[in-house]
Amino acid sequence: MTDRVVTRFAPSPTGFLHIGGARTALFNWLYARRMGGQMLLRIEDTDRERSTDAAVQAIIEGLDWLGLKADGEPISQFARAARHREIAEELVAAGKAYYCYATPAELDEMREKAKAEKRPPRYDGRWRDRDPSEALAGVKPVIRIKAPLDGETVVRDKVQGDVRFPNKDLDDFILLRSDGTPTYMHAVVVDDHDMGVTHIIRGDDHLTNAGRQTLIYQAMGWDVPVMAHIPLIHGADGAKLSKRHGALGVDAYRGMGYLPKALLNYLVRLGWSHGDDEVMSIEDMISWFDIVDINKGAARFDFAKLDAINGHWIRGSSDEELVETLMTERAYLPNGDILRQMDDAMVRHRLGAAMAGLKERAKTLVELTESTAYLFAQRPLPLDEKAAEILAKDGRDILRGLLPALEGVESWDVASLETVIKAHAEAAGLKLGKVAQPLRAALTGKSTSPGVYDVLAVLGRDESLARLKDQTAA
């Protein structure tokens, strides 16, 4: 076996890249990077009825968005069908596999007998040593592996430990169907061998396949890759992950406003840990990750934790980075049209000026975009219920008293505005909050926002005064 680590991510293109698949891809990518190796991408598209080009594209785009780009071009499993047949026939020639001419009726009979005897259905090996000349006319054979009849097959798994399979339970499974197409079990082994895969990191729902696949490796005299079967992700309630828990496509998380680095940070902690570290960069993950540290137990998906990590990464991003992210992601965000209401240069300018105050409160890019709405809102501003209530009480009267002072501000900056507003509040015998609340409501249409001095400075003199006059005239 080569010393260089080669991992692979092998999704079926029957839908989008779902969150469990993204974590599997991440573990493969991290291990390959940690060991200075490669992660390859194989598209397991042998199910022609359900495989679509759109799904292939969605998987590739999902990996690219997450930053988990594979090394080399994607490999199509379907395109390799001739090679799969070649190996199956090679095994027959070597006496390690055989043509089976059992009819559908015979196979049904075997299943019924097993059911009656309350045992798992198993092929009874009736064609292991028979000559094809004994076959009924017109029956197209399958190719079955000649599995050992006694002993056991051991999978030395880096996560699950040694897993032992009695050979009598593995039976003579099919390698090649009667129409010449390979089974999944066979195609996977041939592909992994030909691709030079040294480490197979995949969900533990494949653990039962590992014993049978090991038999094919051994029959061919090939090195068996190192295997690591990782536990599946469950919902917060402990049940198998479903759409209600978060078993969605990666594109859905993009639309919910999660940053790729935050999503990766959260996913890597589902079933793997490094001490008590909760927040980690890609560089940290690469230097710390090892498959032997993956937990055996199922991890639980928790949106509250994902939101907390995403909020951390938003706050930790530079203002410039977040402006660029919002401009890029607006096409994917459900409220992205907020950022399309002005010339791009103006949008960038206002976002940049306001970002320091906005990013402190947002847990997602959707929340961050919503909080920018006041920057681009058309006058007169729509008011939310609380803002309308604040202005309806005595807020408008307070603003009417403040307006002349604001109109007299010479230098429209945070420090000057703060000085003038505090002086007015003191002179009017009002607490500062009593002035700030209606000011915020009139300027943003909401009862919460960044600091009012920042809001005034970002909007500028003309826009700020025009918004205040809209409300005091009412």
N, C-alpha and C positions, 0 to 999 in steps of 0.2 A: 504494500500500500504506500502511496506517496506520502511524504512528510508534510506536504502542504495541505492545509485544511480547506475543503470545499464543502459548503452547505448548499441547500437548495430550498426554494419555496415553490410549492407545486399546487396552485389552486385550480379548481374546476371553473371554467368560464360560463357558469349558469346563472350568474347574478353579479352584484357589485362585490367589491372587497369588503367583507364584513369585519367587525371589530375583533373577533377571535382570530381570523386569518391575519389581520394586521399585527396582532401580538406574536403569532407564529413567525411571520416574516421578520419582525423586529428581533426576536431571539436568534434567528438564523443569521441575520445581518450583523448583529452585535458580535456573535461568536466568531464569525468570519473576520470581522475587522480586528477583533482582539488578537486573533491568532495570525494576522497578516495574510489571510487567505481570500477566498472569493465566495460570494453568494450568487448562485445561478437561479434563473427563473424558468420553470417548466410549466407550460399551460396544458393541463390534463383534459384535453378536448376530444376524448374518444366517444363521449356521448353526443353524437352529432345532432340529435333532435333538440337537446337542451342547450348546447353550446352556441354562443353567439359572438360575432365580432365586436358588438357593442360592449359586451361583458368583458372581453379581453382588453379592450381599450380602457374601460372603467378601472380594471384591476391595475393596469400599468400606470394610469393617471393617479390613482390612489396611492400607489407606492411612491411615485415621483413627488407628490404633494407632501407626503410624510418624510421625504428625504431618504427613502430606503431603496435607492436605485440599484437594480441588479447589475452584476458584471456580465457583459456580453449581451447578445440578442436573446429574446425569449425563444424557448425551444417548444415546438408543437409535438405533443405525444402522438397525435393522430398521424402526423407526417412520417412517423417512424414505424408504421405497422409492418412493413416488409422486414425490417430488422427483428421485430418481435417474433414473426413467423420463422425466420431463419434460426433463431436460438431455440425455439420450441422443437423444430425439426432436428436440430443438432442434438438435443437431449434424447430424442427418440433413437437417433443413430447410435448414441452412446449407451443405450439401454437404461437411461435414467428417466425416460418417459415413454408413453405408449399411446397408440391409437385406440380409442374406446368407441365401440359401435352400439352401445346400449341405446335402446329405443326409448322414446318418451314414456311409453307404457311401462317399460321395465323400471325406469326411474321413479315413476309414480308408485309402482308396486313396492319399491324399496322404502319410499317415504311412508307409505301406509303401514308397512310392517314395523318400521321403527316407532311410529306413533302408537301402534297397538302394544308394543313392548315397552312403551314409555321411556324411550331413549332418543338422543339426538339423531336426526337423519344423517346417515353416512353412506357414501358410495361403497358398495361391497367388494370392489376390486375384481369383478368377474372377467374383465378383459386384460388384466395385468400380464397374463402369460398365454393368451390365446392368439391363434393365427388369424390375420385379417380375412383369410379365405372362408372362415366360418361365419362371417357377417351376412346379415340379410341383405338382399339386393336393394339398392337405392338409399341405404342409410349412410349419411355423411358423418364421418367420425369427428370426435373432438380429440384433442391431445391432453392427456392427464399426466401429471408427474407421478413417478413411482416412489411414493413416500416410504420411509422405513416403517416396518411393521411393529417394531418394539423399541424400547429405549425412550429417550426424551430429547427434545431440542431446547437449548437454553439461550435466551436472549439476555445478554449482559447489558442491562439498561442503566444509563448514567443517572436517571432520575428515580426509576422504579426499583432499581436493584436487579438481582438475577430473577428472571421470570421463566418458569419451567413449563413446557408444553409436552404432555405425553404424546408420542408420535402416533399412537393409535387414534387420537382425537383429531389429528390434522388431516387424515385421509388423503386419497389420491385426487386432489383438487384439479380443476381444469386450468390449463395454460392457454389453449387456443380453442375457440369455439368452432362449431361445425361450418360456419361461414368464413372461417379463416381469420376472424378478428381476435386479437388478444384479450384476455381478461385483465382487469385492473391489476390484480395480484402479480401477474407475469410482466406486464408492460413497465410497471414501476421499478422492478428489479433490473430489467435490461437497461432502462433509461438511466437509473442511478449509477449503474456500473459504467456505462459508456460515457457518462458525463464526468466520471471521476469523483463522484460524491464520496466523501470520507466520513461525514457526520450527518445523520438524519435526525432532525429536530422537528417533531410534529405532535399533534394532539394525541392524548392517550386513548382516544377512540380508535386509533390505529394499532394499539398494542396487540390485539388478537391477530392482526395481519402479520405482525413481525415474525411469529413462529413459522408461518407458511413461507414467507419471503426468505427467511434464513435457509429453508430447505432448497430453494432455487439457487441461491448463492453457492451452497455447498455442492449441489449437483453439478454446477458449472465449474467448480474449483476456483471460484472468485472470492476475494477478501470480503468479509461481511463488514459493512460500515459500522462505526460507532453509533449506537442508537440512544436517543433521549426522548422519551414520550412524556409530554408536559400535560398537566391537568387542565381540564376544560374550565372555562369561565362560567360561574353561576351568577344569578341575580342576587340582590341584597338579601332576599328572603331565603337563599340557599337552594332555590329551584334552578333547573337547567335554564341557561340564559335564553330569553325569548325577546321578541321585539318590544314588549312592554318594559323589559329590564334595560334595554339598550343594545340589543343584538341588531344593530343597524349597519348600513353601509358606511364606509369611511366618509363618503361624500355627504352623508347626513350630519356627521360631526363637524364637517367644514361649514355647512349651512347653519349649524347651531353656534358657530363663532368660536370654536376652539383653535388654539394655535397648534401647529404640528409638533413643536418641541414640548408643549404641555401634554398633548395627547400621548406622545411617546414616553414622557416621564411617568404618566399615570399607568400606561400599559405595562411598562417594564416592572412596575411594582406589583402587578397582578401575578403572584406566583413566584416572585424572586425578590430578594432583598439584599441590601448591603448595610449591615448594622441597623442603625435607627434613621438612616438618611431617607428623607421623604422627597426632597427636591434635588434633582441631579441633571446636569447638562449631558448632551450627547457624548462629550469627551469623557465625562465621569463614567457613563454607562459602558463605553468601550473599554476603559481601563479596568473596570471592576467586574464586568460580567463573566460568569462562568456557568456552564450547564450543570455542574455538580451542585450548585447552590439553589437550583430550582426546587420549589416545594413539591411534595407529593400530593398534597390536598388541593381541592378546587379553590380557586380564588373567587372573591365576590365583587361584582361590579357595583360601584357606588357613585352616582352622579354628584353627590355633595362633595366627595373627595376630589373628583375630577374638576369641579367648579373651583374649589379652593386652590388646587395646583395651577389651574389656568389663570386665576386671578393673580397669583404670585408672579407668573411669567409675564403677564400684562404689565404689572407694576414695575417689574425688573427690566422691561424693554425701554430703550431710549425713545424719546419723543419722535425723533426722525424715523426710527424703525417702525413705530406704530402708525405713523402717517402713511408710510409706504405700504404697510400691510393692509390698512383700510382701503387704500386706493386700489390695491390688487384684488382684495377679497370681496369688494362691494358687489361684483357680479354674482357671487355665490351666497351672499347674505340676503335673507328675506326682506330686510329693511334697507338694503344697499342703495335704493333710489334716493335716500336722504342725501347721499353724497354726489348726486348727479344734478343737483338743482342750480349749480353755478359753474362758471368756468373753472377748469381743473386747477389753474394757477391760484385762483382765489380760494378754492377749497383747501388746497395744500397750505396756503398761508394761514387761514383761520384755524385749521386743525393743528398746525404747528404751534400757533400762539396759545391755544387752549388746552393742548394735550396734557401738560403737567398736572392740571387740575382735574381733568376728566378721567385719567387712567387709574386714579386712586380708588375709585368706587366700582369699577367694572369688573365682573367676573368672566364675561365673554365678549367677543367682538360685537355680537348683536347688542348687548347692553351698552358697549362703548359707542356704537353707532347711534343708538337711540339718544344717548346723552349729548351727541353733537347736533341734534336736530335744531336746537335753538339758534345755532350759528348760521343756519341756512334757511330758517323759516321765513315765509313771506308775510309781510305786514297786511293787516293787523294779526298779531299772533293768536292762534287758538289757545284757550286756557284749559288746563285740566281742572277737575272739580275742586281740589284744594286751593289751587292758585286763584280761581274765581271767588272762592269763599274769603280768602285773605283780602282781596281787593274790594269785595262787596261790603266788608265790615267798615273799617275806617282807613283802609289801605290807600284808597285814591286820594283822600284828603291829605294823608301824610306825604304822598308823592307830589301833590300840588304845592305843598310847602317847600319841598326839597328842590323842585325843578329850577327855580331862579339861581340857587347856589351852584347847581351842576352846570348851568348855562354860563356861569361866570368862571369856570375852571379854565385856567390858561394852558397848563400842560396836562394833556389827557393821558396820565399814566397812573399805575397802581398807587404809588406813594401819594401823589397829589389828590387823587380821588378819595383815598382813605382819610386824609387830613380834613378835607372839606365835609365829607359825610359825617365824620365823628363830631366835628365842630357844630354842624347843623343839629344833630341829635341832642347834643348837650344844651345848645341854646333853646331848643324846643322842649326840653325837659323829658325827652324820650330815651328809653333804653335803646342801645344800638340794634338789637334784634328786632325791635318794633319798627325800625326803619328798613332794615335789611330784608325782612320778609316780603313786604309789598314790592320792594325794588326788584327782588329776585323773581317774583311772580310776573311782574310786568315785562321784564327783560327776557325771560325764558319760557313763560307760559306754564311753569311748573313750580312746585313748592320746594324742590331740592335741585341743587346745581353746584358747580364749583363756587368758590368765594365770589361774592358780588363785585368786589373790586376787580378781580380777574375778568369776570364776565363783561363789565363795562369797558375795560381796557381792550379786550379782544374784539368786541363789537365795534369799538371806535365811537367818537363823539357823535357823528351824524346819525348813525343807526340807533345808538343808545337813546339819544334824546327823542328821536322820532317814535321809538317804541313806547317811551314813557308818556309822550303827548297823546299817542293813540289811546292809552288807558285813562289818562286824566281828563280827556275830553269826553269820555263816556258818561 
